[in-house]
Amino acid sequence: MEKLKRTLIVWVSIYPPLTIILAVFKEHLNALPLALRTLVLTVILVPLMTYILIPFWTRIFDRIDLLRRRKKKIKNS
């Protein structure tokens, strides 16, 4: 279950900003060669994911897990 949780966190961290960046800068990015386009995207996305999005979503998922465990504990009492 932990791997699934980590997979979901990475997915919700990368999909929205990647989609937004591609939509907003489509014309500028399409003018670049593929290797440079990939470099630009990774320079933006990797720090954003590492320092902001993954920690944010990890806290959210941890809170959800905590609430589920509390609810289950109360139910079993």
Secondary structure, DSSP 4 states (H G I P E B T S, - for coil): -HHHHHHHHHHHHHHHHHHHHHHHTHHHHHTS-HHHHHHHHHHHHHHHIIIIIHHHHHHHHHHHHHHHHHHHHHHH-
